């Protein structure tokens, strides 16, 4: 094969290659165009919540463990489970015969001492008398606040030892909880902030508010630094009881609803953004970046619209506003690469 023949063959192969490449390019563009024409994006409403997520269990406003302060036999039980009591009401009475005898004996001795004894001896016996009165009071289990008997397991004739727990008194005028707040979120807390609760035992939301938090943090067993904030619920259904578990959110600011769509639905002409609906209607819009692949619609749409995909942003496919975007300036996004979405 001579040199001229080789050159002819090379030219023919080159031309064939160019034709194939051109054909592939035209086919790819046609496929891309067809795909763009058939791709739709929906304008969605998305709620942004600036909040702190929490979890825990609720406690009664006040809780008293009913327990004997000394050994003795139960002489009286004056309430039952579910009864309402007032502060100072006697719930359980233990036998106080021994203590009352000691008090009567001391009173007799003090009566004689007032006539013949010294003033100092009398002062000592008065202090002893106060101690005996306290011991008699300790033979009673009394309510320390207004509340409801949540549990009671004791009967007349039972023999109790000091610190034996026989029941619980609660005040459920409101509920409280302590929740762990990460150190990075503490600066966002304010007294009175709204808290939304969700309980597995109840269908529906319940609202409360932030009461307080300490001026010092704690380190958990996991090594995380947290602050335990106190929250409160004033109004709640009867289905919610102390020690029920919950999840919730401390609302830092009110939720904001945004209109969001993929950036590929937005095109630009003369540095003005626009979209095209599925029916072919062109609408001018204002947008802002929203994540890596979306934009936020500031003006022009109301939500729910179906928009056609756009192949480019202006002629070059890329540009930015001169001088940089302002707070509400539209910032065109990169158009999708041909054939890629």
DRENGUDREN-436329 format. One record per residue: residue in three letters; x, y, z of N, C-alpha, C in turn. Coordinates in steps of 0.001 Angstrom, whole numbers, padded with zeros to 6 digits, always signed. Example, Ala and Ser with C-alpha at 12.3 -4.5 7.8 and 13.67 -1.06 7.14 Angstrom:
2
ALA+013190-005690+007800+012300-004500+007800+013200-003300+007800SER+012850-002250+007080+013670-001060+007140+012900+000030+007870
end
This chain:
341
UNK+000868-001187+000000+000000+000000+000000+000903+001233+000000UNK+000661+002107-001035+001506+003291-001115+001044+004363-000145UNK+001837+005414-000052+001599+006473+000926+000295+007204+000659UNK-000022+007460-000618-001239+008200-000973-002474+007424-000530UNK-002444+006123-000739-003587+005289-000342-003813+005344+001158UNK-002709+005293+001910-002809+005363+003373-003446+006678+003821UNK-003055+007764+003140-003616+009082+003509-005114+009107+003240UNK-005524+008551+002084-006954+008521+001749-007748+007743+002801UNK-007197+006580+003204-007897+005749+004200-008013+006495+005530UNK-006926+007173+005910-006931+007938+007176-007982+009038+007130UNK-008059+009749+005988-009050+010827+005852-010473+010277+005917UNK-010657+009119+005258-011998+008509+005277-012396+008135+006703UNK-011443+007504+007443-011729+007122+008840-012003+008336+009699UNK-011231+009402+009460-011436+010636+010216-012832+011207+009971UNK-013231+011228+008713-014563+011768+008366-015674+010923+008974UNK-015469+009589+008902-016471+008695+009491-016598+008952+010993UNK-015445+009124+011644-015442+009387+013088-016179+010678+013412UNK-015905+011728+012616-016575+013021+012822-018081+012864+012666UNK-018485+012120+011636-019923+011911+011400-020561+011184+012575UNK-019863+010143+013077-020405+009370+014211-020530+010254+015449UNK-019451+011019+015738-019467+011893+016917-020575+012928+016804UNK-020693+013526+015600-021752+014530+015394-023129+013917+015583UNK-023278+012701+015062-024572+012021+015212-024907+011736+016661UNK-023878+011265+017400-024087+010991+018831-024436+012256+019590UNK-023755+013356+019223-024017+014622+019895-025445+015099+019624UNK-025848+014987+018347-027209+015420+017990-028240+014549+018700UNK-027961+013240+018716-028886+012326+019395-028975+012628+020884UNK-027812+012893+021489-027792+013193+022932-028569+014470+023231UNK-028349+015480+022397-029080+016738+022593-030579+016540+022415UNK-030928+015720+021471-032353+015464+021235-032962+014736+022437UNK-032206+013743+022951-032691+013006+024112-032800+013919+025341UNK-031763+014776+025496-031767+015711+026617-032943+016662+026521UNK-033182+017191+025322-034295+018103+025118-035614+017413+025415UNK-035733+016174+024926-036962+015419+025181-037160+015171+026680UNK-036045+014869+027352-036127+014618+028795-036520+015884+029531UNK-035930+017020+029137-036279+018292+029762-037751+018608+029572UNK-038235+018357+028350-039628+018672+028056-040590+017805+028850UNK-040110+016636+029287-040990+015713+029996-040727+015668+031509UNK-039781+016482+031971-039488+016521+033403-040230+017678+034052UNK-040946+017373+035118-041697+018399+035847-041264+018420+037308UNK-041253+019606+037869-040952+019784+039288-042124+020486+039958UNK-042475+020034+041141-043596+020634+041859-043098+021632+042908UNK-043765+022772+042970-043457+023772+043998-044087+023294+045312UNK-043255+023062+046326-043724+022491+047578-043666+023512+048709UNK-044570+023345+049666-044541+024157+050877-043766+023391+051943UNK-042757+024022+052481-041902+023385+053482-041838+024269+054717UNK-042099+023672+055863-042084+024432+057112-040723+024328+057782UNK-040137+025479+058062-038860+025525+058766-039129+025781+060241UNK-038616+024910+061091-038814+025049+062531-037482+025304+063218UNK-037419+026420+063945-036245+026732+064759-036581+026306+066180UNK-036142+025100+066564-036570+024550+067842-035489+023655+068440UNK-035683+023294+069708-034808+022356+070408-035636+021122+070722UNK-035216+019969+070246-035957+018738+070501-035621+018195+071888UNK-036645+017730+072595-036473+017260+073970-037229+015948+074164UNK-036960+015276+075265-037681+014055+075642-037515+013868+077140UNK-038478+013156+077743-038382+012912+079178-039678+012360+079730UNK-039872+012520+081032-041110+012115+081698-041606+013272+082549UNK-042920+013362+082679-043503+014445+083482-043644+014008+084935UNK-043606+014979+085818-043779+014739+087248-044900+015618+087763UNK-045487+015210+088890-046512+016021+089525-045891+017317+090030UNK-046744+018328+090200-046256+019602+090721-045576+019408+092066UNK-046167+018578+092925-045578+018217+094211-045845+016738+094470UNK-044934+016095+095170-045096+014683+095488-044531+014395+096876UNK-045315+013709+097692-044890+013351+099052-044975+011845+099228UNK-043873+011256+099635-043878+009837+099974-044408+009688+101402UNK-045461+008911+101573-046067+008717+102892-045289+007629+103621UNK-044620+008015+104704-043806+007053+105438-043787+007383+106922UNK-043642+006334+107708-043561+006490+109166-042198+007037+109548UNK-042189+007908+110568-040927+008464+111053-040365+007672+112227UNK-041103+006655+112676-040635+005808+113766-041347+004470+113747UNK-040863+003538+114576-041491+002224+114663-042818+002344+115411UNK-043796+001508+115032-045055+001522+115762-046159+000779+115051UNK-047275+000644+115769-048462-000037+115249-049455+000993+114736UNK-050073+000715+113597-051035+001636+113000-052356+001554+113771UNK-052803+002709+114302-054077+002779+115025-055198+003346+114151UNK-054829+004108+113127-055868+004717+112296-055382+005032+110896UNK-056214+004758+109886-055974+005152+108499-057204+005935+108068UNK-057049+007230+107822-058200+008120+107675-058550+008480+106234UNK-057818+007937+105281-058095+008213+103868-057940+006929+103066UNK-058339+007011+101808-058116+005890+100881-057593+006454+099566UNK-057143+005565+098704-056589+005983+097414-057623+006792+096633UNK-057209+007928+096103-058083+008788+095311-058696+009920+096102UNK-058596+009875+097439-059162+010941+098277-058360+012222+098134UNK-059064+013365+098222-058398+014667+098265-058166+015057+099721UNK-057003+015603+100000-056675+016014+101367-056158+017445+101350UNK-056207+018086+102524-055693+019429+102709-054376+019372+103480UNK-053579+020405+103308-052329+020484+104045-052589+020385+105548UNK-051884+019488+106230-052036+019307+107669-052981+018190+108059UNK-053768+017653+107107-054681+016550+107418-053885+015313+107854UNK-054424+014620+108885-053781+013384+109341-054206+012240+108420UNK-053229+011547+107870-053493+010432+106957-053404+009100+107699UNK-052363+008940+108518-052141+007701+109282-051753+008072+110717UNK-052293+007338+111685-051942+007545+113092-051304+006274+113657UNK-050091+006447+114196-049423+005335+114869-049672+005410+116377UNK-049535+004274+117030-049685+004215+118494-048668+005167+119136UNK-049158+006105+119978-048287+007085+120633-048426+007023+122157UNK-048862+005855+122679-049087+005717+124127-047818+006016+124910UNK-046715+005473+124496-045464+005662+125212-045046+007128+125229UNK-045159+007782+124112-044752+009177+124017-045678+010072+124852UNK-046985+009768+124843-047937+010565+125635-047702+010362+127132UNK-047343+009132+127520-047028+008858+128932-045807+009667+129361UNK-044764+009658+128529-043550+010411+128865-043839+011901+128978UNK-044725+012403+128153-045078+013820+128205-045844+014133+129499UNK-046809+013259+129853-047588+013481+131085-046682+013440+132313UNK-045754+012521+132298-044807+012401+133429-043954+013652+133545UNK-043497+014168+132390-042673+015376+132412-043481+016579+132890UNK-044739+016671+132454-045575+017790+132898-045744+017773+134428UNK-045883+016571+135001-046016+016446+136465-044732+016926+137145UNK-043593+016511+136605-042316+016905+137195-042096+018414+137080UNK-042516+018982+135961-042339+020416+135759-043220+021225+136713UNK-044416+020693+137035-045312+021397+137966-044672+021499+139348UNK-043999+020416+139754-043323+020442+141066-042094+021336+141019UNK-041401+021317+139864-040160+022073+139738-040413+023580+139761UNK-041599+023988+139296-041916+025417+139300-041985+025971+140732UNK-042256+025058+141683-042376+025502+143087-041033+025430+143798UNK-040312+024342+143595-039091+024116+144378-037813+024156+143564UNK-037896+023993+142239-036688+023873+141432-036102+025197+141008UNK-034947+025098+140357-034278+026299+139861-034816+026668+138472UNK-034581+027893+138131-035037+028391+136834-034326+027671+135691UNK-033058+027347+135862-032279+026683+134813-032793+025272+134572UNK-033123+024553+135672-033672+023205+135511-035004+023244+134769UNK-035803+024243+135062-037100+024378+134402-036933+024640+132906UNK-035938+025456+132536-035676+025730+131131-035265+024463+130377UNK-034472+023617+131016-034055+022362+130398-035247+021440+130168UNK-036149+021369+131156-037325+020506+131018-038297+021042+129961UNK-038338+022347+129779-039189+022918+128724-038676+022497+127343UNK-037362+022463+127208-036784+021982+125939-037072+020498+125744UNK-037014+019736+126857-037325+018304+126773-038776+018101+126379UNK-039634+018971+126895-041067+018870+126575-041307+019100+125071UNK-040595+020073+124502-040723+020327+123063-040300+019108+122260UNK-039261+018424+122723-038786+017216+122047-039831+016117+122104UNK-040509+015969+123270-041547+014946+123407-042759+015269+122536UNK-043115+016539+122460-044236+016941+121588-043935+016609+120130UNK-042681+016826+119746-042284+016511+118371-042379+015005+118115UNK-042008+014212+119115-042091+012760+118968-043540+012300+118844UNK-044444+012963+119551-045864+012626+119417-046360+012968+118015UNK-045924+014137+117496-046317+014518+116140-045762+013544+115108UNK-044582+012994+115397-043966+012040+114474-044724+010724+114399UNK-045660+010511+115315-046488+009302+115280-047627+009445+114271UNK-047707+010621+113640-048725+010885+112630-048055+011070+111275UNK-048719+010594+110248-048299+010905+108879-049312+011913+108347UNK-048869+013139+108089-049771+014220+107686-049431+014721+106280UNK-050416+015353+105655-050220+015927+104318-049448+017235+104440UNK-048426+017392+103611-047628+018619+103637-048119+019646+102609UNK-049135+019268+101813-049736+020200+100848-051105+019657+100458UNK-051904+020487+099812-053190+020035+099278-052934+019087+098108UNK-053611+017955+098092-053371+017027+096993-054304+015839+096990UNK-053923+014808+096241-054723+013591+096079-053870+012393+096476UNK-054498+011454+097187-053797+010222+097550-053684+009362+096296UNK-052454+009273+095766-052228+008517+094532-052049+007027+094799UNK-051529+006690+095965-051314+005286+096335-051309+005181+097850UNK-051863+004065+098371-051877+003851+099823-051998+002353+100089UNK-051036+001819+100820-051003+000384+101120-050682+000186+102596UNK-051691+000372+103445-051527+000221+104891-052897+000020+105519UNK-052950-000736+106607-054212-001010+107299-054002-000889+108803UNK-055126-000681+109512-055072-000620+110971-054527-001946+111502UNK-053586-001860+112448-052973-003055+113023-051635-003398+112413UNK-051300-002801+111250-049987-003059+110649-048879-002528+111548UNK-047778-003217+111552-046600-002785+112314-045590-002187+111342UNK-045260-000921+111546-044345-000228+110643-043015+000056+111316UNK-041991+000085+110501-040681+000502+110958-040382+001893+110404UNK-039461+002578+111064-039112+003933+110638-038723+003947+109160UNK-039268+004909+108434-038996+005141+107005-039708+004159+106091UNK-040580+003305+106612-041385+002451+105733-042301+003328+104884UNK-042278+003133+103559-043146+003890+102656-044455+003127+102451UNK-045569+003826+102656-046872+003159+102546-047783+003798+101503UNK-047322+004858+100847-048187+005494+099857-047578+006763+099302UNK-048354+007441+098432-047885+008669+097778-049015+009685+097717UNK-048678+010914+098039-049594+012046+097902-049057+012943+096795UNK-049928+013352+095866-049475+014208+094769-050370+015426+094623UNK-049757+016471+094102-050486+017666+093690-050336+017753+092176UNK-051433+017616+091458-051366+017643+089991-052090+018874+089439UNK-051978+019992+090179-052498+021246+089634-051779+021579+088335UNK-050532+021149+088212-049768+021284+086978-048725+020167+086952UNK-048079+019982+085806-047037+018963+085654-045711+019646+085334UNK-044626+019029+085722-043312+019576+085430-042421+018487+084828UNK-041323+018912+084268-040328+017971+083740-038982+018660+083686UNK-037936+017883+083829-036575+018366+083613-036054+017726+082337UNK-035550+018551+081433-035063+018040+080151-033622+018492+079930UNK-032873+017655+079227-031471+017961+078950-031352+018833+077699UNK-030666+019975+077861-030427+020889+076748-028934+020892+076438UNK-028534+020578+075196-027109+020611+074849-026525+022003+075089UNK-025265+022043+075461-024622+023324+075767-024678+024295+074594UNK-024703+023789+073378-024736+024656+072199-026090+025319+071991UNK-027125+024828+072692-028475+025352+072509-028936+026226+073674UNK-028196+026225+074775-028644+026912+075988-028848+028405+075751UNK-027987+029012+074940-028092+030455+074694-029403+030841+074021UNK-030100+029867+073433-031371+030149+072754-032563+030151+073708UNK-032364+029658+074934-033475+029532+075879-033931+030885+076406UNK-035250+030984+076618-035841+032146+077274-036990+031669+078150UNK-037152+032314+079303-038271+031970+080182-039577+032263+079453UNK-040498+031311+079513-041802+031490+078866-041888+030959+077460UNK-040776+030474+076884-040837+029920+075526-041822+028765+075443UNK-042565+028715+074349-043584+027675+074157-042920+026321+073932UNK-043513+025292+074546-043040+023917+074385-044205+023060+073896UNK-044010+022347+072806-045026+021432+072277-044690+020002+072697UNK-045649+019339+073355-045448+017976+073856-046246+016977+073036UNK-045677+015786+072865-046391+014644+072281-046238+013466+073234UNK-047376+012870+073632-047368+011741+074560-047846+010481+073848UNK-047153+009360+074023-047632+008097+073449-049019+007727+073973UNK-049350+008172+075186-050626+007808+075802-051772+008726+075404UNK-051489+009720+074530-052537+010681+074193-052381+011123+072747UNK-053490+011164+072032-053481+011624+070651-053765+013123+070626UNK-052815+013870+070164-052972+015318+070145-051797+015989+070827UNK-051628+017276+070522-050521+018034+071095-050948+018729+072376UNK-049993+018868+073288-050196+019569+074544-049111+020627+074654UNK-049467+021798+075133-048506+022889+075197-048093+023202+076624UNK-046845+023602+076774-046313+024049+078047-045357+025197+077805UNK-044471+025458+078767-043541+026568+078605-042305+026352+079475UNK-041241+027066+079117-039974+026981+079846-040089+027798+081126UNK-039669+027207+082253-039729+027885+083551-038369+028438+083953UNK-037346+027600+083918-036030+028042+084389-034960+027040+083987UNK-033718+027411+084187-032584+026511+084027-031451+027044+084907UNK-030556+026167+085361-029512+026576+086292-028398+027357+085607UNK-027565+027985+086432-026447+028768+085912-025188+027928+085754UNK-025336+026624+085853-024184+025731+085728-024603+024491+084951UNK-023691+023983+084145-023983+022791+083358-023576+021520+084076UNK-023885+020400+083438-023525+019082+083960-022889+018266+082847UNK-022047+017334+083235-021439+016416+082268-022098+015054+082445UNK-022683+014533+081383-023381+013255+081452-022389+012102+081431UNK-022906+010896+081649-022060+009696+081596-021498+009464+080203UNK-022131+010076+079196-021641+009956+077818-020546+010977+077514UNK-020274+011875+078485-019251+012886+078279-019771+014157+077644UNK-021090+014272+077473-021685+015468+076875-022010+016487+077961UNK-021825+017760+077650-022171+018831+078593-023583+019318+078291UNK-024412+019305+079317-025820+019694+079147-026240+020600+080308UNK-027398+021226+080138-028053+021977+081204-029453+021408+081356UNK-029891+021171+082579-031226+020625+082815-032223+021767+083008UNK-033055+021956+082007-034060+023016+082049-035375+022474+082612UNK-036071+023320+083349-037363+022946+083912-038479+023495+083045UNK-039407+022628+082676-040558+023050+081870-041843+022661+082593UNK-042935+023302+082231-044183+023139+082984-045385+023079+082047UNK-046385+022285+082438-047657+022188+081712-048772+022564+082685UNK-049507+023614+082373-050598+024054+083254-051931+023382+082917UNK-052163+023137+081638-053424+022532+081206-053128+021242+080458UNK-053750+020151+080926-053507+018843+080314-054719+017948+080554UNK-054959+016977+079672-056108+016071+079822-055891+015083+080963UNK-056976+014507+081445-056899+013533+082537-056120+012284+082132UNK-056017+012052+080827-055301+010856+080353-053804+010929+080623UNK-053282+012128+080873-051853+012296+081132-051618+012263+082640UNK-050794+011329+083079-050511+011148+084501-049023+011359+084773UNK-048672+011672+086029-047249+011785+086376-046469+010530+085988UNK-045255+010735+085555-044319+009694+085117-044584+009194+083696UNK-045540+009811+082979-045737+009464+081576-044600+010061+080741UNK-044197+009341+079697-043096+009783+078847-043612+010681+077733UNK-042698+011497+077202-043070+012423+076133-041846+012717+075263UNK-042136+013221+074077-041141+013905+073249-041691+015295+072989UNK-040833+016209+072629-041336+017561+072423-040330+018471+071762UNK-040764+019727+071582-039927+020749+070955-040095+022061+071695UNK-038965+022662+072051-038981+024021+072584-038913+024961+071391UNK-039949+025788+071218-040050+026640+070040-039213+027896+070236UNK-038104+028021+069505-037252+029202+069614-037889+030381+068894UNK-038357+030167+067692-039120+031176+066942-040321+030484+066315UNK-041295+031252+065870-042472+030675+065228-042070+029984+063919UNK-042740+028875+063575-042428+028182+062318-042617+029096+061103UNK-041765+028920+060096-041839+029710+058869-042115+028768+057703UNK-043109+029124+056888-043454+028299+055733-042797+028858+054482UNK-042024+028019+053786-041336+028430+052565-041877+027679+051357UNK-041831+028347+050194-042128+027690+048921-040791+027267+048308UNK-040655+025986+048009-039373+025438+047568-039568+024631+046286UNK-038589+024730+045384-038601+023928+044167-037151+023666+043760UNK-036929+022596+042986-035585+022315+042493-035105+023473+041619UNK-033826+023802+041729-033275+024941+040984-033353+024735+039477UNK-033461+023474+039027-033513+023185+037600-034821+023629+036951UNK-035788+024033+037771-037055+024516+037213-037003+026008+036907UNK-035908+026663+037259-035801+028112+037104-034833+028445+035975UNK-035249+029349+035097-034387+029844+034018-034257+031359+034163UNK-033351+031939+033361-033066+033371+033485-032960+034010+032116UNK-033500+035216+032059-033420+035989+030820-033212+037443+031213UNK-032157+038037+030664-031808+039404+031041-031692+039557+032557UNK-031102+038529+033154-030851+038516+034590-032135+038543+035431UNK-033215+038122+034860-034487+038012+035572-034907+036543+035572UNK-035286+036037+036736-035673+034635+036854-037116+034431+036394UNK-037359+033274+035805-038724+032921+035425-038865+031404+035443UNK-040121+030956+035475-040422+029529+035389-041483+029326+034329UNK-041654+028073+033924-042675+027745+032932-043522+026603+033471UNK-044821+026827+033535-045712+025805+034072-045880+024670+033082UNK-046467+023591+033556-046683+022425+032694-047550+022762+031496UNK-048426+023758+031652-049311+024156+030554-048641+025140+029601UNK-047387+025539+029907-046647+026429+029018-046694+027885+029413UNK-047310+028219+030529-047396+029610+030968-046074+030030+031604UNK-045572+031180+031196-044316+031699+031730-044610+032690+032849UNK-043918+032528+033981-044177+033360+035156-042853+033899+035688UNK-042795+035213+035885-041611+035835+036482-041603+035544+037981UNK-040440+035213+038508-040325+034885+039931-039078+035539+040515UNK-039061+035593+041844-037854+035963+042576-037482+034782+043461UNK-036208+034451+043476-035776+033260+044196-034534+033547+045035UNK-034306+032659+045980-033086+032663+046791-032573+031231+046898UNK-031277+031052+047095-030759+029690+047286-031395+029042+048507UNK-031622+027744+048449-032214+026994+049570-031613+025601+049537UNK-030487+025429+050204-029785+024158+050120-028970+024087+048841UNK-028496+022897+048528-027603+022723+047379-028351+022576+046066UNK-029558+022027+046100-030242+021741+044836-031588+022440+044704UNK-031971+023244+045690-033279+023897+045657-033152+025410+045708UNK-034245+026063+045380-034369+027511+045572-035659+027786+046330UNK-035666+028917+047025-036870+029367+047725-037552+030421+046872UNK-038846+030235+046646-039619+031181+045849-040065+032338+046743UNK-039610+033559+046413-039982+034730+047199-041232+035406+046649UNK-041360+035412+045325-042513+036045+044673-042863+035281+043404UNK-044155+035318+043067-044584+034798+041774-045398+033532+041807UNK-045233+032691+042847-045951+031424+042921-046609+031278+044288UNK-047601+030382+044372-048327+030192+045635-048180+028789+046202UNK-047558+027882+045444-047372+026517+045929-048252+025523+045200UNK-047691+024364+044885-048441+023311+044206-048274+023302+042699UNK-047728+024375+042113-047583+024433+040666-046602+023366+040166UNK-046878+022834+038968-045983+021906+038296-045203+022691+037247UNK-043863+022655+037347-043016+023465+036478-042153+022581+035582UNK-041933+023077+034373-041072+022375+033439-039609+022580+033801UNK-038791+021575+033528-037345+021712+033708-036800+022664+032656UNK-035800+023440+033037-035175+024398+032135-033751+023928+031830UNK-033354+024086+030572-032059+023546+030146-030892+024449+030475UNK-031131+025739+030706-030012+026636+030970-030487+027883+031695UNK-029538+028567+032288-029810+029860+032905-029122+030891+032035UNK-029894+031717+031343-029422+032657+030333-028599+031934+029276UNK-027814+032601+028535-027108+031978+027429-025942+031120+027886UNK-025206+031571+028904-024024+030833+029333-024357+029712+030289UNK-025542+029753+030905-025914+028739+031879-025500+029122+033284UNK-024630+030115+033463-024158+030533+034777-024018+032043+034803UNK-024399+032675+035917-024015+034059+036153-024431+034443+037553UNK-023847+035529+038023-024228+036060+039326-024511+037542+039160UNK-025354+038036+040047-025677+039451+039998-024406+040265+040225UNK-024288+041381+039509-023124+042229+039654-023044+042779+041069UNK-021857+042742+041659-021692+043285+042998-022115+042333+044081UNK-022545+041110+043720-022946+040137+044736-024396+040305+045097UNK-025035+039239+045538-026454+039273+045854-026727+040041+047136UNK-027822+040749+047149-028286+041372+048379-029089+040372+049166UNK-029703+040837+050268-030429+039921+051155-031546+039209+050425UNK-032273+039975+049569-033412+039381+048865-033181+039312+047368UNK-031925+039436+046950-031645+039409+045520-031744+038008+044977UNK-032320+037847+043773-032347+036512+043164-030944+036105+042744UNK-030554+034885+043038-029232+034382+042666-029426+033183+041761UNK-029198+033334+040462-029390+032198+039554-028522+031027+039947UNK-029072+029844+039786-028369+028602+040089-027766+028027+038810UNK-026817+027124+038954-026258+026422+037804-027343+025604+037116UNK-027364+025642+035800-028286+024778+035056-027780+023354+035147UNK-028659+022353+035032-028198+020956+035102-027368+020609+033889UNK-026342+019805+034068-025562+019348+032924-026459+018614+031947UNK-026179+018700+030644-027037+018016+029656-027213+016552+029993UNK-028455+016160+030033-028773+014754+030244-028674+014308+031679UNK-028356+015231+032634-028224+014826+034038-029160+015644+034909UNK-029923+014913+035771-030885+015570+036683-030801+014904+038012
end
